């Protein structure tokens, strides 16, 4: 009675059909393992030790989650990088005076109304000429009082700039104001300085109308700036009106003057082409206009470098996850040697054993891939919400990530499954 009951219970198991195949009369049909039975066996194998299965799948979760997060964050930040380039770099044009290279008798190629000529071009917001004053041979020490020697003052570049340069640089004025066209037109002795220079000179407020001295020449400080969007070297310089600099130190040397042009989005390339002609219709070759780099090309290079770096990190996580699955599956093979031997004795072939363990490792990989995909997507959304960005996750990435987890699990289970299929029934049952 017990023997028949035992046989009946074994027949109800998927592997019991192999015994029936062996005892049936006539030709022996090839034994098969239905997909439903294979799935059931793999799930049962994982649920035998759920904690170990969860830790095994953790490597795949991390790898796939990193993969999804990297591609999603790369796609999300691409639009942000593109926007930054458009707003700043792609709206700036530099025009350089190269007249001395074309004609040795040309001292200053920029005409006196350069700002107005370029600002009349479509798409131009602000434009101005500037240069660094040549103070060689003169006392250019900067002091907060007229008394003192050169060693007691500060040294900094003195930049002559028209009001158009200040407007194009978009400064943030901490105190005071920027000088205007009136100061330029009347050559007023006024300056703008950076917050760092003001601190070193002991200027904390402009309510008392403080003055600084460049050599023996006094200048009223009209503004203190602490940030600019363009031409950051203005923060480290003493900025004076262009006409004031010409009056005190003379015009710039040959090729020393430049022009800063701020344009609307999409107009920089065209402005760079026509600016030399607008400045000097008779000799446009006296100027070299440098348009901004193509933001799409620059963005693609930055994005590609970041994507390659972090995809390498994701690949490392996937390898670690695959090694974890392989190690756990191999340990499971050694622990279940008796079970494998019994199933082989009941008629299971080596291929069936291989499929069983591949199904278990593949299921772990797929489960890790699904969880990792969810975590990676949530990471992208969380970062985007925190930075006030628009999250971008391509559907291809979401669809491919669980497949990557499945493939990782199958590859990791190949060797343990092969080891399990090589176990002989007689040897296994003796243990």
C-alpha positions in Angstrom: 0.0 0.0 0.0 2.8 2.4 0.9 4.6 1.5 -2.3 1.6 2.2 -4.5 1.0 5.5 -2.6 4.6 6.5 -3.1 4.4 5.7 -6.8 1.2 7.7 -7.1 2.7 10.8 -5.4 5.8 10.6 -7.7 3.6 10.4 -10.7 1.9 13.6 -9.7 5.2 15.5 -9.8 6.4 16.7 -13.2 9.4 14.4 -13.0 7.1 11.3 -12.4 6.3 11.2 -16.1 9.8 10.0 -16.8 9.2 6.8 -14.7 6.0 6.3 -16.7 8.0 6.7 -19.9 10.4 4.0 -18.8 7.7 1.4 -17.8 5.3 1.9 -20.8 5.1 -1.0 -23.2 6.3 -0.6 -26.8 8.7 2.0 -28.1 10.0 4.4 -25.5 8.9 8.0 -26.3 11.4 10.8 -25.7 10.9 12.3 -22.3 9.8 16.0 -22.2 9.5 18.7 -19.6 6.6 21.0 -20.3 7.2 24.8 -20.0 4.6 25.1 -17.2 6.4 22.3 -15.2 9.8 23.9 -15.9 8.5 27.3 -14.6 7.0 25.7 -11.5 10.3 23.9 -10.7 12.3 27.1 -11.1 9.9 29.0 -8.8 10.0 26.2 -6.2 13.8 26.2 -6.3 13.9 30.0 -5.7 11.4 29.8 -2.8 13.3 27.1 -1.0 15.7 29.8 0.3 14.1 33.2 -0.4 16.6 35.3 1.5 19.5 33.8 -0.5 17.6 34.3 -3.7 16.9 37.9 -2.9 20.6 38.6 -2.1 21.6 36.8 -5.3 19.2 39.0 -7.4 20.5 42.2 -5.7 23.6 42.3 -8.0 21.4 42.2 -11.1 19.0 44.8 -9.5 22.0 47.2 -9.1 23.4 46.6 -12.5 20.1 47.0 -14.4 19.0 49.9 -12.2 22.3 51.7 -12.9 21.9 51.0 -16.6 18.4 52.5 -16.7 19.3 55.4 -14.5 22.4 56.3 -16.5 20.5 56.3 -19.9 17.6 58.2 -18.4 19.7 60.8 -16.6 21.9 61.2 -19.7 18.8 61.8 -21.9 17.4 64.2 -19.2 20.5 66.3 -18.8 21.1 66.4 -22.5 18.3 68.9 -23.0 19.6 70.9 -20.0 23.1 71.1 -21.4 21.8 72.1 -24.7 19.7 74.9 -23.1 22.7 76.2 -21.2 24.8 76.3 -24.4 22.1 78.1 -26.2 21.6 80.7 -23.5 25.2 81.5 -22.9 27.8 80.1 -25.3 25.6 80.0 -28.4 24.6 83.7 -27.9 28.1 85.2 -27.7 30.3 86.4 -30.6 33.9 87.7 -30.2 35.3 90.1 -32.8 39.0 90.5 -32.9 41.0 93.4 -34.4 43.5 91.9 -36.9 44.0 95.0 -38.9 47.8 95.1 -38.2 48.1 91.7 -40.0 46.5 93.1 -43.1 48.0 96.6 -43.1 50.9 97.6 -40.9 49.7 101.2 -40.8 46.4 100.3 -39.2 46.6 101.2 -35.5 43.0 100.7 -34.4 40.5 99.1 -36.8 37.4 99.7 -34.7 35.6 102.9 -35.6 34.4 105.2 -32.8 30.8 104.2 -33.3 31.5 100.4 -33.4 28.9 99.7 -30.7 26.1 101.3 -32.7 27.0 99.8 -36.0 26.9 96.2 -34.7 23.9 96.8 -32.4 21.8 97.7 -35.5 22.3 94.2 -36.9 19.2 91.9 -36.6 19.5 89.5 -33.6 22.1 91.6 -31.7 21.2 92.6 -28.2 24.3 94.4 -27.0 27.8 95.0 -28.3 30.9 96.8 -27.1 34.6 97.3 -27.5 37.1 96.6 -24.8 40.8 96.2 -24.2 43.3 95.8 -21.4 45.1 99.0 -20.7 48.8 99.0 -21.2 50.2 100.5 -17.9 53.8 99.7 -18.5 56.0 102.7 -17.5 53.3 104.2 -15.3 52.2 103.7 -11.7 49.1 101.5 -11.9 49.0 100.6 -8.2 45.4 100.6 -6.9 44.8 102.1 -3.5 41.9 103.2 -1.4 43.7 106.5 -0.4 46.2 108.8 -2.2 48.8 108.2 0.5 51.1 105.2 0.3 53.7 103.6 -1.8 53.4 101.0 -4.6 53.9 98.1 -2.2 50.9 99.0 -0.1 48.4 98.8 -2.9 46.8 96.2 -5.1 47.6 95.1 -8.6 44.9 94.2 -11.2 44.2 94.5 -14.8 42.6 97.8 -15.9 40.0 97.1 -18.6 38.6 99.8 -20.8 35.1 98.9 -21.8 32.2 100.7 -23.4 28.8 100.4 -21.8 27.8 97.8 -24.4 30.4 95.4 -23.0 29.0 95.8 -19.5 25.4 95.1 -20.8 26.6 92.1 -22.8 28.4 90.6 -19.9 25.2 90.7 -17.8 26.7 91.5 -14.5 25.1 91.0 -11.1 25.5 94.3 -9.2 26.0 93.8 -5.5 26.0 97.5 -4.8 25.6 100.7 -6.8 25.1 100.6 -10.6 26.9 100.2 -13.8 28.2 103.3 -15.6 26.1 104.5 -18.5 26.5 106.2 -21.9 26.9 109.6 -20.3 30.0 108.5 -18.4 31.4 107.1 -21.7 30.5 110.2 -23.6 32.0 112.7 -21.1 35.0 110.5 -20.1 34.0 110.4 -16.4 36.6 109.2 -13.9 34.4 106.3 -12.6 35.2 102.6 -12.1 33.4 99.3 -11.5 35.2 96.7 -9.4 34.7 93.1 -8.3 33.6 92.2 -4.9 36.9 90.6 -4.1 38.8 93.8 -5.0 36.4 95.9 -2.9 37.0 93.6 0.1 40.8 93.9 -0.3 40.6 97.7 -0.5 38.3 97.9 2.5 35.3 99.2 0.6 32.1 97.8 2.3 29.5 100.3 1.2 29.0 102.9 -1.6 26.7 105.2 0.4 29.8 107.4 1.2 30.8 107.5 -2.5 34.2 106.0 -1.9 37.1 106.6 -4.4 40.1 104.5 -5.4 43.3 105.7 -6.8 45.1 104.2 -9.8 48.5 105.7 -9.4 47.7 109.4 -8.5 44.4 109.5 -10.5 41.2 109.3 -8.4 38.2 107.4 -9.6 34.7 107.2 -8.0 33.5 103.6 -7.4 30.0 103.5 -8.9 29.4 99.8 -8.7 30.6 96.6 -7.1 29.8 93.4 -9.1 29.9 89.9 -7.7 29.0 87.8 -10.7 28.8 87.9 -14.5 27.3 85.6 -17.2 30.0 86.4 -19.7 33.6 87.5 -19.6 34.3 86.4 -16.1 37.7 88.2 -16.0 35.8 91.4 -15.4 35.4 90.2 -11.8 39.2 90.4 -11.3 39.7 93.7 -13.1 39.1 97.4 -12.6 36.7 98.5 -15.3 36.7 102.0 -16.6 34.9 103.7 -19.5 36.6 103.4 -22.8 36.8 107.2 -23.4 38.3 107.7 -19.9 41.0 105.1 -20.7 41.9 106.8 -24.0 42.1 110.2 -22.2 44.4 109.0 -19.5 46.5 106.2 -21.1 45.9 106.6 -24.8 44.4 104.2 -27.4 45.2 100.5 -27.3 48.1 99.0 -29.1 47.7 97.5 -32.5 45.5 94.4 -32.3 44.7 94.9 -28.6 41.0 95.8 -28.9 38.2 93.3 -29.1 34.4 93.4 -29.3 32.0 91.4 -27.2 28.6 90.8 -28.9 25.5 89.3 -27.2 22.9 87.9 -29.6 19.5 86.3 -29.5 19.3 82.5 -29.7 19.9 81.3 -33.2 21.5 84.6 -34.5 25.1 84.1 -33.4 26.3 82.3 -36.6 24.8 84.9 -38.9 26.0 87.9 -36.8 29.5 86.5 -36.9 29.4 86.5 -40.7 28.2 90.1 -41.2 29.8 91.8 -38.2 33.1 92.6 -39.9 31.3 94.2 -42.9 29.1 96.2 -40.5 32.1 97.5 -38.7 34.2 98.4 -41.8 32.4 98.0 -45.1 35.6 99.1 -46.8 37.9 96.6 -45.0 36.0 93.8 -43.4 39.2 91.7 -43.5 40.5 93.8 -40.6 38.3 91.8 -38.2 38.0 88.2 -37.3 34.6 87.2 -35.8 34.6 84.0 -33.8 31.1 82.4 -33.7 30.3 80.0 -30.8 30.9 76.3 -31.2 27.9 74.2 -32.4 26.1 73.3 -29.2 24.8 70.1 -30.6 28.3 68.8 -31.4 29.7 69.9 -28.1 26.7 68.5 -26.2 27.0 65.1 -28.0 30.7 64.9 -27.0 30.0 65.7 -23.4 27.0 63.3 -23.3 29.0 60.5 -25.0 31.9 60.8 -22.5 29.5 60.7 -19.5 27.5 57.9 -21.0 30.5 55.7 -21.7 31.9 56.2 -18.2 28.7 55.3 -16.4 27.8 52.5 -18.7 31.1 51.0 -17.8 30.0 51.2 -14.2 26.7 49.6 -15.0 28.5 46.8 -16.8 30.7 46.2 -13.7 27.6 45.9 -11.6 26.1 43.4 -14.0 29.2 41.3 -13.9 29.1 41.4 -10.1 25.5 40.3 -10.3 26.3 37.5 -12.8 29.1 36.2 -10.6 26.7 36.2 -7.6 24.1 34.3 -9.5 26.7 31.8 -10.8 28.1 31.3 -7.3 24.7 30.8 -5.7 23.5 28.4 -8.4 26.7 26.4 -8.1 26.2 26.1 -4.3 22.6 25.0 -4.9 23.8 22.3 -7.3 26.2 20.9 -4.6 23.4 21.1 -2.0 20.9 19.3 -4.2 23.1 16.5 -5.5 20.8 13.9 -4.0 17.7 15.4 -5.5 19.4 15.6 -8.9 20.5 11.9 -8.6 16.9 10.9 -7.8 15.5 12.7 -10.7 18.1 11.2 -13.0 17.2 7.8 -11.7 13.5 8.5 -12.4 14.4 9.2 -16.1 15.4 12.8 -16.3 18.0 13.5 -18.9 21.0 15.8 -18.5 19.3 18.3 -20.7 16.3 18.4 -18.4 18.6 19.1 -15.4 20.3 21.8 -17.4 17.0 23.5 -18.3 15.9 23.4 -14.7 18.9 25.3 -13.3 19.0 27.6 -16.3 15.3 28.5 -15.6 16.1 29.2 -11.9 19.1 31.5 -12.7 17.1 33.1 -15.6 14.2 33.8 -13.3 16.5 35.4 -10.8 18.0 37.6 -13.5 14.6 38.6 -14.9 13.3 39.4 -11.5 16.3 41.5 -10.7 15.9 43.2 -14.1 12.3 44.1 -13.4 13.1 45.5 -10.0 16.2 47.3 -11.3 14.2 48.9 -14.1 11.6 50.2 -11.7 14.3 51.6 -9.3 16.2 53.2 -12.2 13.1 54.9 -13.6 12.2 56.2 -10.1 15.7 57.5 -9.7 15.5 59.5 -13.0 12.1 60.9 -12.0 13.3 61.8 -8.5 16.4 63.6 -9.7 14.4 65.4 -12.4 11.8 66.6 -9.9 14.4 67.7 -7.4 16.2 69.8 -10.1 13.0 71.0 -11.7 13.9 69.2 -15.0 11.7 67.2 -17.4 12.4 63.5 -16.9 13.2 61.6 -20.1 13.3 57.8 -20.3 13.2 56.2 -23.7 10.8 53.3 -24.0 13.5 51.2 -25.6 15.6 51.4 -22.5 12.7 50.3 -20.3 11.9 47.4 -22.6 15.5 46.3 -22.9 16.5 46.4 -19.3 14.5 43.3 -18.1 15.8 41.4 -21.1 19.4 42.3 -20.0 18.6 41.0 -16.6 17.3 37.7 -18.1 20.3 37.3 -20.3 22.6 38.0 -17.4 20.9 35.3 -15.3 21.1 32.7 -18.2 24.7 33.4 -18.9 25.5 33.1 -15.2 23.7 29.8 -14.9 25.4 28.1 -17.8 28.3 26.6 -15.9 26.4 25.5 -12.8 23.7 23.9 -15.0 26.3 22.0 -17.0 27.8 20.8 -13.7 24.4 19.6 -12.6 23.8 17.7 -15.8 27.1 15.8 -15.4 26.1 14.3 -12.1 25.6 10.6 -12.3 22.6 9.0 -10.5 24.5 6.2 -8.8 27.2 8.5 -7.5 24.7 11.0 -6.3 22.5 8.5 -4.5 25.5 7.1 -2.6 26.0 10.5 -0.9 
